Amino acid sequence: MLLRLMPEEALIYTMITASAVDRKITNDELSRIGSIVKELPVFKAYDHDWLVKEAQDCGKLLAKPDGLATVLQLIRDGLPTHLYETAYVLTAELVATDLEVTSEEIRFLDMLGGKLEIDKLVCAALERAARARHQKP
């Protein structure tokens, strides 16, 4: 496969994949992805109108045999190393949105952290910070 993702696309693929691993993408998750793309400086130059297309393209890849492995490799190849932790925390943020983390989402976070070679203690800290941001009174 000759596809190479831009860093912004790779970050979106991490969030879309995290949403899709439990086979149900909620409206809250889609809304959160949209707000992340609109709010964060890393997406400043990104054309927000492409978000739906990126989500569809990612979904098509995930539906193929070895789709998850392919997407993880595309994410790694598309990101400069200084954005590895950004990818992880955005994914953890998305997973924490509904405060009900599934085993599939936990497994994907583990696979993403491994693929990006992020220290497990750093992963735990990023996950805890994301959960803390979504706590209700």
N, CA, C and O atoms as CSV, one atom per row, in Angstrom:
chain,resi,resn,atom,element,x,y,z
A,1,MET,N,N,0.847,-1.174,0.000
A,1,MET,CA,C,0.000,0.000,0.000
A,1,MET,C,C,0.894,1.239,0.000
A,1,MET,O,O,1.823,1.338,0.802
A,2,LEU,N,N,0.619,2.165,-0.883
A,2,LEU,CA,C,1.429,3.356,-1.029
A,2,LEU,C,C,0.828,4.565,-0.327
A,2,LEU,O,O,1.393,5.657,-0.386
A,3,LEU,N,N,-0.295,4.388,0.326
A,3,LEU,CA,C,-0.960,5.490,1.018
A,3,LEU,C,C,-0.082,6.012,2.141
A,3,LEU,O,O,0.465,5.238,2.926
A,4,ARG,N,N,0.047,7.322,2.213
A,4,ARG,CA,C,0.779,7.951,3.311
A,4,ARG,C,C,-0.109,9.048,3.862
A,4,ARG,O,O,-0.558,9.929,3.128
A,5,LEU,N,N,-0.355,8.988,5.150
A,5,LEU,CA,C,-1.219,9.967,5.792
A,5,LEU,C,C,-0.432,11.201,6.201
A,5,LEU,O,O,0.733,11.110,6.590
A,6,MET,N,N,-1.077,12.346,6.110
A,6,MET,CA,C,-0.535,13.567,6.690
A,6,MET,C,C,-0.710,13.442,8.203
A,6,MET,O,O,-1.568,12.679,8.646
A,7,PRO,N,N,0.068,14.159,9.007
A,7,PRO,CA,C,-0.070,14.035,10.465
A,7,PRO,C,C,-1.501,14.257,10.969
A,7,PRO,O,O,-1.968,13.533,11.848
A,8,GLU,N,N,-2.189,15.247,10.419
A,8,GLU,CA,C,-3.564,15.514,10.857
A,8,GLU,C,C,-4.472,14.328,10.540
A,8,GLU,O,O,-5.337,13.968,11.337
A,9,GLU,N,N,-4.268,13.730,9.379
A,9,GLU,CA,C,-5.059,12.565,8.992
A,9,GLU,C,C,-4.770,11.382,9.917
A,9,GLU,O,O,-5.683,10.666,10.327
A,10,ALA,N,N,-3.502,11.188,10.237
A,10,ALA,CA,C,-3.128,10.090,11.132
A,10,ALA,C,C,-3.781,10.266,12.500
A,10,ALA,O,O,-4.246,9.293,13.094
A,11,LEU,N,N,-3.818,11.489,12.998
A,11,LEU,CA,C,-4.474,11.743,14.285
A,11,LEU,C,C,-5.967,11.449,14.202
A,11,LEU,O,O,-6.545,10.889,15.134
A,12,ILE,N,N,-6.581,11.818,13.109
A,12,ILE,CA,C,-8.006,11.526,12.923
A,12,ILE,C,C,-8.223,10.014,12.830
A,12,ILE,O,O,-9.187,9.494,13.391
A,13,TYR,N,N,-7.343,9.311,12.131
A,13,TYR,CA,C,-7.473,7.861,12.026
A,13,TYR,C,C,-7.397,7.211,13.413
A,13,TYR,O,O,-8.096,6.229,13.663
A,14,THR,N,N,-6.573,7.733,14.309
A,14,THR,CA,C,-6.502,7.141,15.654
A,14,THR,C,C,-7.849,7.273,16.355
A,14,THR,O,O,-8.320,6.332,16.994
A,15,MET,N,N,-8.458,8.438,16.233
A,15,MET,CA,C,-9.734,8.660,16.919
A,15,MET,C,C,-10.863,7.859,16.284
A,15,MET,O,O,-11.683,7.277,16.995
A,16,ILE,N,N,-10.916,7.824,14.961
A,16,ILE,CA,C,-11.952,7.067,14.262
A,16,ILE,C,C,-11.824,5.580,14.598
A,16,ILE,O,O,-12.822,4.908,14.857
A,17,THR,N,N,-10.605,5.077,14.591
A,17,THR,CA,C,-10.387,3.659,14.887
A,17,THR,C,C,-10.804,3.339,16.316
A,17,THR,O,O,-11.441,2.315,16.561
A,18,ALA,N,N,-10.454,4.199,17.256
A,18,ALA,CA,C,-10.868,3.986,18.649
A,18,ALA,C,C,-12.387,3.954,18.761
A,18,ALA,O,O,-12.938,3.168,19.532
A,19,SER,N,N,-13.062,4.803,17.997
A,19,SER,CA,C,-14.528,4.823,18.009
A,19,SER,C,C,-15.110,3.554,17.406
A,19,SER,O,O,-16.151,3.070,17.849
A,20,ALA,N,N,-14.444,3.024,16.406
A,20,ALA,CA,C,-14.987,1.897,15.650
A,20,ALA,C,C,-14.661,0.529,16.240
A,20,ALA,O,O,-15.304,-0.456,15.876
A,21,VAL,N,N,-13.691,0.439,17.133
A,21,VAL,CA,C,-13.262,-0.893,17.586
A,21,VAL,C,C,-14.348,-1.660,18.321
A,21,VAL,O,O,-14.339,-2.891,18.313
A,22,ASP,N,N,-15.274,-0.974,18.950
A,22,ASP,CA,C,-16.361,-1.683,19.632
A,22,ASP,C,C,-17.582,-1.843,18.718
A,22,ASP,O,O,-18.661,-2.226,19.168
A,23,ARG,N,N,-17.393,-1.546,17.437
A,23,ARG,CA,C,-18.396,-1.709,16.381
A,23,ARG,C,C,-19.586,-0.761,16.509
A,23,ARG,O,O,-20.622,-0.977,15.880
A,24,LYS,N,N,-19.443,0.278,17.314
A,24,LYS,CA,C,-20.504,1.281,17.397
A,24,LYS,C,C,-19.869,2.645,17.645
A,24,LYS,O,O,-19.187,2.852,18.648
A,25,ILE,N,N,-20.098,3.554,16.734
A,25,ILE,CA,C,-19.599,4.915,16.878
A,25,ILE,C,C,-20.775,5.760,17.364
A,25,ILE,O,O,-21.773,5.925,16.662
A,26,THR,N,N,-20.637,6.289,18.577
A,26,THR,CA,C,-21.741,7.053,19.152
A,26,THR,C,C,-21.723,8.501,18.658
A,26,THR,O,O,-20.701,9.005,18.192
A,27,ASN,N,N,-22.859,9.140,18.770
A,27,ASN,CA,C,-22.946,10.561,18.419
A,27,ASN,C,C,-22.024,11.387,19.297
A,27,ASN,O,O,-21.424,12.355,18.829
A,28,ASP,N,N,-21.903,11.013,20.577
A,28,ASP,CA,C,-20.992,11.731,21.483
A,28,ASP,C,C,-19.553,11.636,20.986
A,28,ASP,O,O,-18.812,12.618,21.027
A,29,GLU,N,N,-19.162,10.465,20.520
A,29,GLU,CA,C,-17.797,10.290,20.015
A,29,GLU,C,C,-17.570,11.120,18.752
A,29,GLU,O,O,-16.546,11.789,18.617
A,30,LEU,N,N,-18.521,11.073,17.839
A,30,LEU,CA,C,-18.383,11.865,16.609
A,30,LEU,C,C,-18.343,13.356,16.921
A,30,LEU,O,O,-17.564,14.102,16.329
A,31,SER,N,N,-19.171,13.775,17.835
A,31,SER,CA,C,-19.187,15.179,18.234
A,31,SER,C,C,-17.851,15.579,18.858
A,31,SER,O,O,-17.331,16.664,18.597
A,32,ARG,N,N,-17.302,14.687,19.687
A,32,ARG,CA,C,-16.024,14.971,20.342
A,32,ARG,C,C,-14.895,15.051,19.315
A,32,ARG,O,O,-14.031,15.922,19.422
A,33,ILE,N,N,-14.886,14.171,18.338
A,33,ILE,CA,C,-13.869,14.228,17.283
A,33,ILE,C,C,-13.955,15.574,16.566
A,33,ILE,O,O,-12.937,16.225,16.329
A,34,GLY,N,N,-15.169,15.983,16.224
A,34,GLY,CA,C,-15.368,17.271,15.556
A,34,GLY,C,C,-14.858,18.423,16.381
A,34,GLY,O,O,-14.214,19.329,15.852
A,35,SER,N,N,-15.143,18.404,17.704
A,35,SER,CA,C,-14.658,19.518,18.528
A,35,SER,C,C,-13.146,19.510,18.686
A,35,SER,O,O,-12.513,20.566,18.714
A,36,ILE,N,N,-12.569,18.323,18.788
A,36,ILE,CA,C,-11.108,18.233,18.894
A,36,ILE,C,C,-10.463,18.823,17.642
A,36,ILE,O,O,-9.508,19.594,17.733
A,37,VAL,N,N,-10.989,18.457,16.478
A,37,VAL,CA,C,-10.423,18.951,15.221
A,37,VAL,C,C,-10.581,20.472,15.116
A,37,VAL,O,O,-9.696,21.147,14.591
A,38,LYS,N,N,-11.671,21.002,15.599
A,38,LYS,CA,C,-11.891,22.450,15.536
A,38,LYS,C,C,-11.056,23.221,16.558
A,38,LYS,O,O,-10.683,24.368,16.308
A,39,GLU,N,N,-10.759,22.604,17.708
A,39,GLU,CA,C,-10.146,23.322,18.825
A,39,GLU,C,C,-8.622,23.302,18.858
A,39,GLU,O,O,-7.999,24.298,19.224
A,40,LEU,N,N,-8.027,22.198,18.488
A,40,LEU,CA,C,-6.597,22.025,18.761
A,40,LEU,C,C,-5.691,22.619,17.685
A,40,LEU,O,O,-5.983,22.538,16.492
A,41,PRO,N,N,-4.590,23.215,18.130
A,41,PRO,CA,C,-3.653,23.842,17.190
A,41,PRO,C,C,-3.078,22.883,16.153
A,41,PRO,O,O,-2.759,23.301,15.040
A,42,VAL,N,N,-2.940,21.610,16.498
A,42,VAL,CA,C,-2.365,20.655,15.560
A,42,VAL,C,C,-3.228,20.528,14.297
A,42,VAL,O,O,-2.731,20.102,13.255
A,43,PHE,N,N,-4.503,20.892,14.380
A,43,PHE,CA,C,-5.409,20.816,13.234
A,43,PHE,C,C,-5.655,22.175,12.581
A,43,PHE,O,O,-6.543,22.302,11.737
A,44,LYS,N,N,-4.893,23.174,12.954
A,44,LYS,CA,C,-5.126,24.538,12.473
A,44,LYS,C,C,-5.158,24.628,10.949
A,44,LYS,O,O,-6.014,25.315,10.392
A,45,ALA,N,N,-4.244,23.949,10.271
A,45,ALA,CA,C,-4.162,24.032,8.807
A,45,ALA,C,C,-5.053,23.001,8.118
A,45,ALA,O,O,-5.105,22.949,6.889
A,46,TYR,N,N,-5.743,22.191,8.892
A,46,TYR,CA,C,-6.558,21.104,8.349
A,46,TYR,C,C,-7.902,21.632,7.860
A,46,TYR,O,O,-8.558,22.418,8.545
A,47,ASP,N,N,-8.300,21.199,6.685
A,47,ASP,CA,C,-9.600,21.568,6.127
A,47,ASP,C,C,-10.670,20.706,6.796
A,47,ASP,O,O,-10.774,19.512,6.516
A,48,HIS,N,N,-11.449,21.299,7.661
A,48,HIS,CA,C,-12.434,20.578,8.468
A,48,HIS,C,C,-13.490,19.881,7.615
A,48,HIS,O,O,-14.133,18.941,8.081
A,49,ASP,N,N,-13.674,20.316,6.397
A,49,ASP,CA,C,-14.657,19.678,5.517
A,49,ASP,C,C,-14.231,18.267,5.113
A,49,ASP,O,O,-15.056,17.491,4.632
A,50,TRP,N,N,-12.982,17.931,5.298
A,50,TRP,CA,C,-12.482,16.616,4.921
A,50,TRP,C,C,-12.713,15.567,6.011
A,50,TRP,O,O,-12.465,14.384,5.779
A,51,LEU,N,N,-13.170,15.964,7.162
A,51,LEU,CA,C,-13.305,15.040,8.283
A,51,LEU,C,C,-14.173,13.831,7.939
A,51,LEU,O,O,-13.800,12.701,8.255
A,52,VAL,N,N,-15.301,14.043,7.309
A,52,VAL,CA,C,-16.199,12.934,6.960
A,52,VAL,C,C,-15.508,11.987,5.983
A,52,VAL,O,O,-15.609,10.768,6.121
A,53,LYS,N,N,-14.813,12.542,5.006
A,53,LYS,CA,C,-14.104,11.699,4.038
A,53,LYS,C,C,-13.026,10.867,4.729
A,53,LYS,O,O,-12.868,9.682,4.433
A,54,GLU,N,N,-12.288,11.484,5.645
A,54,GLU,CA,C,-11.251,10.748,6.378
A,54,GLU,C,C,-11.872,9.607,7.170
A,54,GLU,O,O,-11.338,8.498,7.192
A,55,ALA,N,N,-12.990,9.875,7.816
A,55,ALA,CA,C,-13.668,8.842,8.595
A,55,ALA,C,C,-14.095,7.685,7.695
A,55,ALA,O,O,-13.935,6.521,8.063
A,56,GLN,N,N,-14.632,7.997,6.529
A,56,GLN,CA,C,-15.064,6.959,5.592
A,56,GLN,C,C,-13.877,6.157,5.068
A,56,GLN,O,O,-13.936,4.930,4.989
A,57,ASP,N,N,-12.801,6.853,4.711
A,57,ASP,CA,C,-11.604,6.169,4.209
A,57,ASP,C,C,-11.019,5.234,5.269
A,57,ASP,O,O,-10.609,4.114,4.964
A,58,CYS,N,N,-10.987,5.705,6.509
A,58,CYS,CA,C,-10.474,4.886,7.603
A,58,CYS,C,C,-11.360,3.659,7.796
A,58,CYS,O,O,-10.858,2.550,7.977
A,59,GLY,N,N,-12.670,3.856,7.756
A,59,GLY,CA,C,-13.599,2.744,7.903
A,59,GLY,C,C,-13.422,1.700,6.823
A,59,GLY,O,O,-13.499,0.504,7.105
A,60,LYS,N,N,-13.184,2.127,5.588
A,60,LYS,CA,C,-12.963,1.190,4.481
A,60,LYS,C,C,-11.710,0.349,4.718
A,60,LYS,O,O,-11.699,-0.855,4.463
A,61,LEU,N,N,-10.654,1.003,5.209
A,61,LEU,CA,C,-9.418,0.262,5.494
A,61,LEU,C,C,-9.625,-0.730,6.633
A,61,LEU,O,O,-9.140,-1.860,6.571
A,62,LEU,N,N,-10.338,-0.313,7.668
A,62,LEU,CA,C,-10.568,-1.190,8.812
A,62,LEU,C,C,-11.388,-2.420,8.436
A,62,LEU,O,O,-11.246,-3.472,9.060
A,63,ALA,N,N,-12.235,-2.300,7.430
A,63,ALA,CA,C,-13.092,-3.413,7.013
A,63,ALA,C,C,-12.333,-4.485,6.232
A,63,ALA,O,O,-12.848,-5.585,6.033
A,64,LYS,N,N,-11.134,-4.179,5.795
A,64,LYS,CA,C,-10.343,-5.138,5.016
A,64,LYS,C,C,-9.643,-6.124,5.950
A,64,LYS,O,O,-9.461,-5.854,7.137
A,65,PRO,N,N,-9.249,-7.287,5.382
A,65,PRO,CA,C,-8.442,-8.211,6.192
A,65,PRO,C,C,-7.158,-7.496,6.651
A,65,PRO,O,O,-6.532,-6.773,5.877
A,66,ASP,N,N,-6.792,-7.702,7.871
A,66,ASP,CA,C,-5.630,-7.041,8.475
A,66,ASP,C,C,-5.783,-5.514,8.484
A,66,ASP,O,O,-4.792,-4.784,8.511
A,67,GLY,N,N,-7.025,-5.047,8.460
A,67,GLY,CA,C,-7.290,-3.609,8.412
A,67,GLY,C,C,-6.742,-2.856,9.609
A,67,GLY,O,O,-6.179,-1.771,9.459
A,68,LEU,N,N,-6.903,-3.424,10.802
A,68,LEU,CA,C,-6.423,-2.731,11.998
A,68,LEU,C,C,-4.903,-2.599,11.978
A,68,LEU,O,O,-4.364,-1.539,12.295
A,69,ALA,N,N,-4.220,-3.665,11.608
A,69,ALA,CA,C,-2.754,-3.609,11.521
A,69,ALA,C,C,-2.313,-2.593,10.476
A,69,ALA,O,O,-1.339,-1.868,10.679
A,70,THR,N,N,-3.023,-2.542,9.367
A,70,THR,CA,C,-2.699,-1.583,8.305
A,70,THR,C,C,-2.880,-0.156,8.794
A,70,THR,O,O,-2.022,0.699,8.575
A,71,VAL,N,N,-3.999,0.097,9.457
A,71,VAL,CA,C,-4.270,1.453,9.959
A,71,VAL,C,C,-3.237,1.858,11.006
A,71,VAL,O,O,-2.759,2.992,10.997
A,72,LEU,N,N,-2.894,0.947,11.900
A,72,LEU,CA,C,-1.867,1.275,12.904
A,72,LEU,C,C,-0.536,1.631,12.248
A,72,LEU,O,O,0.142,2.561,12.684
A,73,GLN,N,N,-0.159,0.898,11.206
A,73,GLN,CA,C,1.091,1.212,10.505
A,73,GLN,C,C,0.997,2.556,9.801
A,73,GLN,O,O,1.954,3.330,9.817
A,74,LEU,N,N,-0.147,2.844,9.182
A,74,LEU,CA,C,-0.338,4.142,8.527
A,74,LEU,C,C,-0.245,5.283,9.541
A,74,LEU,O,O,0.334,6.331,9.254
A,75,ILE,N,N,-0.812,5.075,10.711
A,75,ILE,CA,C,-0.752,6.094,11.764
A,75,ILE,C,C,0.700,6.346,12.148
A,75,ILE,O,O,1.151,7.491,12.195
A,76,ARG,N,N,1.423,5.271,12.420
A,76,ARG,CA,C,2.832,5.423,12.817
A,76,ARG,C,C,3.646,6.107,11.723
A,76,ARG,O,O,4.433,7.011,12.004
A,77,ASP,N,N,3.458,5.676,10.480
A,77,ASP,CA,C,4.220,6.245,9.367
A,77,ASP,C,C,3.842,7.697,9.091
A,77,ASP,O,O,4.666,8.472,8.606
A,78,GLY,N,N,2.598,8.068,9.398
A,78,GLY,CA,C,2.130,9.416,9.104
A,78,GLY,C,C,2.454,10.452,10.160
A,78,GLY,O,O,2.324,11.653,9.925
A,79,LEU,N,N,2.876,9.987,11.322
A,79,LEU,CA,C,3.141,10.915,12.421
A,79,LEU,C,C,4.630,11.132,12.643
A,79,LEU,O,O,5.406,10.177,12.640
A,80,PRO,N,N,5.031,12.385,12.837
A,80,PRO,CA,C,6.387,12.609,13.337
A,80,PRO,C,C,6.417,12.154,14.805
A,80,PRO,O,O,5.389,12.180,15.482
A,81,THR,N,N,7.561,11.748,15.282
A,81,THR,CA,C,7.640,11.184,16.636
A,81,THR,C,C,7.131,12.140,17.712
A,81,THR,O,O,6.602,11.692,18.730
A,82,HIS,N,N,7.279,13.436,17.508
A,82,HIS,CA,C,6.824,14.369,18.551
A,82,HIS,C,C,5.300,14.409,18.670
A,82,HIS,O,O,4.779,15.014,19.607
A,83,LEU,N,N,4.571,13.777,17.737
A,83,LEU,CA,C,3.107,13.718,17.836
A,83,LEU,C,C,2.594,12.347,18.294
A,83,LEU,O,O,1.383,12.132,18.323
A,84,TYR,N,N,3.473,11.432,18.644
A,84,TYR,CA,C,3.039,10.115,19.105
A,84,TYR,C,C,2.180,10.230,20.367
A,84,TYR,O,O,1.100,9.644,20.440
A,85,GLU,N,N,2.655,10.976,21.349
A,85,GLU,CA,C,1.880,11.119,22.584
A,85,GLU,C,C,0.597,11.900,22.345
A,85,GLU,O,O,-0.412,11.655,23.007
A,86,THR,N,N,0.627,12.830,21.412
A,86,THR,CA,C,-0.591,13.564,21.056
A,86,THR,C,C,-1.633,12.590,20.512
A,86,THR,O,O,-2.804,12.657,20.885
A,87,ALA,N,N,-1.207,11.689,19.634
A,87,ALA,CA,C,-2.125,10.691,19.080
A,87,ALA,C,C,-2.719,9.844,20.197
A,87,ALA,O,O,-3.915,9.554,20.198
A,88,TYR,N,N,-1.889,9.456,21.133
A,88,TYR,CA,C,-2.360,8.598,22.219
A,88,TYR,C,C,-3.345,9.331,23.121
A,88,TYR,O,O,-4.393,8.789,23.470
A,89,VAL,N,N,-3.016,10.539,23.493
A,89,VAL,CA,C,-3.901,11.268,24.406
A,89,VAL,C,C,-5.219,11.636,23.733
A,89,VAL,O,O,-6.260,11.633,24.389
A,90,LEU,N,N,-5.198,11.954,22.441
A,90,LEU,CA,C,-6.452,12.240,21.739
A,90,LEU,C,C,-7.328,10.989,21.690
A,90,LEU,O,O,-8.549,11.074,21.819
A,91,THR,N,N,-6.706,9.848,21.506
A,91,THR,CA,C,-7.446,8.594,21.494
A,91,THR,C,C,-8.005,8.295,22.880
A,91,THR,O,O,-9.164,7.901,23.012
A,92,ALA,N,N,-7.193,8.480,23.905
A,92,ALA,CA,C,-7.666,8.269,25.280
A,92,ALA,C,C,-8.797,9.234,25.615
A,92,ALA,O,O,-9.754,8.868,26.297
A,93,GLU,N,N,-8.682,10.454,25.138
A,93,GLU,CA,C,-9.728,11.463,25.344
A,93,GLU,C,C,-11.042,11.000,24.721
A,93,GLU,O,O,-12.102,11.099,25.339
A,94,LEU,N,N,-10.962,10.504,23.520
A,94,LEU,CA,C,-12.162,10.050,22.829
A,94,LEU,C,C,-12.779,8.843,23.533
A,94,LEU,O,O,-13.995,8.779,23.711
A,95,VAL,N,N,-11.945,7.895,23.929
A,95,VAL,CA,C,-12.418,6.692,24.612
A,95,VAL,C,C,-13.103,7.062,25.932
A,95,VAL,O,O,-14.078,6.421,26.325
A,96,ALA,N,N,-12.604,8.079,26.606
A,96,ALA,CA,C,-13.156,8.481,27.903
A,96,ALA,C,C,-14.439,9.290,27.784
A,96,ALA,O,O,-15.084,9.565,28.796
A,97,THR,N,N,-14.818,9.672,26.590
A,97,THR,CA,C,-15.970,10.551,26.388
A,97,THR,C,C,-17.222,10.056,27.098
A,97,THR,O,O,-17.907,10.834,27.762
A,98,ASP,N,N,-17.527,8.765,26.963
A,98,ASP,CA,C,-18.755,8.253,27.580
A,98,ASP,C,C,-18.513,7.602,28.945
A,98,ASP,O,O,-19.445,7.067,29.545
A,99,LEU,N,N,-17.283,7.641,29.435
A,99,LEU,CA,C,-16.879,7.076,30.728
A,99,LEU,C,C,-17.157,5.579,30.844
A,99,LEU,O,O,-17.134,5.032,31.946
A,100,GLU,N,N,-17.417,4.918,29.732
A,100,GLU,CA,C,-17.616,3.472,29.716
A,100,GLU,C,C,-16.633,2.874,28.710
A,100,GLU,O,O,-16.967,2.674,27.542
A,101,VAL,N,N,-15.451,2.599,29.169
A,101,VAL,CA,C,-14.401,2.090,28.294
A,101,VAL,C,C,-14.589,0.587,28.098
A,101,VAL,O,O,-14.648,-0.175,29.063
A,102,THR,N,N,-14.683,0.177,26.841
A,102,THR,CA,C,-14.874,-1.242,26.533
A,102,THR,C,C,-13.535,-1.965,26.473
A,102,THR,O,O,-12.480,-1.339,26.374
A,103,SER,N,N,-13.592,-3.284,26.533
A,103,SER,CA,C,-12.358,-4.068,26.446
A,103,SER,C,C,-11.691,-3.873,25.077
A,103,SER,O,O,-10.465,-3.892,24.970
A,104,GLU,N,N,-12.507,-3.685,24.035
A,104,GLU,CA,C,-11.943,-3.432,22.704
A,104,GLU,C,C,-11.180,-2.105,22.668
A,104,GLU,O,O,-10.117,-2.007,22.056
A,105,GLU,N,N,-11.732,-1.097,23.324
A,105,GLU,CA,C,-11.059,0.211,23.360
A,105,GLU,C,C,-9.764,0.136,24.155
A,105,GLU,O,O,-8.761,0.741,23.777
A,106,ILE,N,N,-9.788,-0.605,25.254
A,106,ILE,CA,C,-8.565,-0.797,26.052
A,106,ILE,C,C,-7.503,-1.508,25.214
A,106,ILE,O,O,-6.331,-1.132,25.227
A,107,ARG,N,N,-7.928,-2.531,24.492
A,107,ARG,CA,C,-6.997,-3.277,23.641
A,107,ARG,C,C,-6.414,-2.377,22.553
A,107,ARG,O,O,-5.220,-2.448,22.263
A,108,PHE,N,N,-7.259,-1.527,21.946
A,108,PHE,CA,C,-6.744,-0.632,20.910
A,108,PHE,C,C,-5.740,0.355,21.496
A,108,PHE,O,O,-4.697,0.606,20.892
A,109,LEU,N,N,-6.040,0.915,22.660
A,109,LEU,CA,C,-5.083,1.830,23.303
A,109,LEU,C,C,-3.754,1.108,23.545
A,109,LEU,O,O,-2.683,1.675,23.326
A,110,ASP,N,N,-3.833,-0.133,23.992
A,110,ASP,CA,C,-2.618,-0.915,24.231
A,110,ASP,C,C,-1.837,-1.132,22.931
A,110,ASP,O,O,-0.615,-0.992,22.895
A,111,MET,N,N,-2.566,-1.477,21.868
A,111,MET,CA,C,-1.914,-1.685,20.565
A,111,MET,C,C,-1.303,-0.388,20.036
A,111,MET,O,O,-0.198,-0.396,19.492
A,112,LEU,N,N,-2.019,0.721,20.195
A,112,LEU,CA,C,-1.516,2.014,19.725
A,112,LEU,C,C,-0.264,2.412,20.501
A,112,LEU,O,O,0.738,2.822,19.915
A,113,GLY,N,N,-0.332,2.285,21.826
A,113,GLY,CA,C,0.840,2.608,22.643
A,113,GLY,C,C,2.045,1.768,22.268
A,113,GLY,O,O,3.169,2.268,22.220
A,114,GLY,N,N,1.811,0.484,22.002
A,114,GLY,CA,C,2.899,-0.403,21.587
A,114,GLY,C,C,3.461,-0.027,20.228
A,114,GLY,O,O,4.677,0.019,20.036
A,115,LYS,N,N,2.569,0.242,19.289
A,115,LYS,CA,C,3.008,0.595,17.932
A,115,LYS,C,C,3.815,1.886,17.929
A,115,LYS,O,O,4.779,2.026,17.177
A,116,LEU,N,N,3.410,2.829,18.778
A,116,LEU,CA,C,4.108,4.121,18.838
A,116,LEU,C,C,5.245,4.118,19.864
A,116,LEU,O,O,5.917,5.130,20.064
A,117,GLU,N,N,5.447,2.981,20.501
A,117,GLU,CA,C,6.532,2.804,21.481
A,117,GLU,C,C,6.484,3.858,22.586
A,117,GLU,O,O,7.494,4.477,22.921
A,118,ILE,N,N,5.291,4.046,23.140
A,118,ILE,CA,C,5.107,4.981,24.251
A,118,ILE,C,C,5.227,4.189,25.552
A,118,ILE,O,O,4.614,3.132,25.699
A,119,ASP,N,N,6.006,4.695,26.475
A,119,ASP,CA,C,6.202,4.061,27.771
A,119,ASP,C,C,4.849,3.810,28.454
A,119,ASP,O,O,3.959,4.659,28.402
A,120,LYS,N,N,4.699,2.649,29.087
A,120,LYS,CA,C,3.428,2.286,29.715
A,120,LYS,C,C,3.020,3.255,30.830
A,120,LYS,O,O,1.829,3.508,31.016
A,121,LEU,N,N,3.974,3.792,31.559
A,121,LEU,CA,C,3.635,4.772,32.601
A,121,LEU,C,C,3.111,6.072,31.987
A,121,LEU,O,O,2.201,6.699,32.531
A,122,VAL,N,N,3.679,6.466,30.873
A,122,VAL,CA,C,3.191,7.651,30.163
A,122,VAL,C,C,1.770,7.383,29.662
A,122,VAL,O,O,0.894,8.240,29.777
A,123,CYS,N,N,1.548,6.199,29.111
A,123,CYS,CA,C,0.200,5.834,28.649
A,123,CYS,C,C,-0.802,5.914,29.790
A,123,CYS,O,O,-1.885,6.478,29.633
A,124,ALA,N,N,-0.447,5.352,30.934
A,124,ALA,CA,C,-1.350,5.363,32.091
A,124,ALA,C,C,-1.665,6.799,32.521
A,124,ALA,O,O,-2.810,7.115,32.846
A,125,ALA,N,N,-0.660,7.653,32.523
A,125,ALA,CA,C,-0.879,9.050,32.918
A,125,ALA,C,C,-1.792,9.768,31.931
A,125,ALA,O,O,-2.679,10.521,32.332
A,126,LEU,N,N,-1.573,9.536,30.652
A,126,LEU,CA,C,-2.409,10.171,29.623
A,126,LEU,C,C,-3.852,9.679,29.722
A,126,LEU,O,O,-4.788,10.466,29.581
A,127,GLU,N,N,-4.031,8.388,29.963
A,127,GLU,CA,C,-5.381,7.836,30.106
A,127,GLU,C,C,-6.081,8.414,31.331
A,127,GLU,O,O,-7.258,8.769,31.266
A,128,ARG,N,N,-5.368,8.508,32.435
A,128,ARG,CA,C,-5.964,9.036,33.674
A,128,ARG,C,C,-6.353,10.497,33.499
A,128,ARG,O,O,-7.411,10.916,33.967
A,129,ALA,N,N,-5.522,11.263,32.838
A,129,ALA,CA,C,-5.841,12.676,32.591
A,129,ALA,C,C,-7.098,12.795,31.729
A,129,ALA,O,O,-7.946,13.651,31.981
A,130,ALA,N,N,-7.215,11.953,30.730
A,130,ALA,CA,C,-8.396,11.996,29.865
A,130,ALA,C,C,-9.656,11.640,30.653
A,130,ALA,O,O,-10.685,12.298,30.506
A,131,ARG,N,N,-9.580,10.600,31.491
A,131,ARG,CA,C,-10.746,10.230,32.309
A,131,ARG,C,C,-11.123,11.355,33.260
A,131,ARG,O,O,-12.306,11.644,33.443
A,132,ALA,N,N,-10.139,11.985,33.858
A,132,ALA,CA,C,-10.404,13.060,34.811
A,132,ALA,C,C,-11.142,14.220,34.158
A,132,ALA,O,O,-11.990,14.855,34.785
A,133,ARG,N,N,-10.823,14.492,32.910
A,133,ARG,CA,C,-11.478,15.601,32.197
A,133,ARG,C,C,-12.955,15.344,31.951
A,133,ARG,O,O,-13.714,16.288,31.732
A,134,HIS,N,N,-13.378,14.094,31.981
A,134,HIS,CA,C,-14.770,13.759,31.647
A,134,HIS,C,C,-15.609,13.375,32.862
A,134,HIS,O,O,-16.768,12.989,32.711
A,135,GLN,N,N,-15.047,13.473,34.053
A,135,GLN,CA,C,-15.815,13.139,35.257
A,135,GLN,C,C,-16.981,14.100,35.436
A,135,GLN,O,O,-16.882,15.289,35.135
A,136,LYS,N,N,-18.071,13.564,35.926
A,136,LYS,CA,C,-19.251,14.381,36.209
A,136,LYS,C,C,-19.317,14.656,37.704
A,136,LYS,O,O,-18.803,13.873,38.503
A,137,PRO,N,N,-19.946,15.764,38.088
A,137,PRO,CA,C,-20.039,16.074,39.535
A,137,PRO,C,C,-20.819,15.027,40.302
A,137,PRO,O,O,-20.983,15.145,41.516
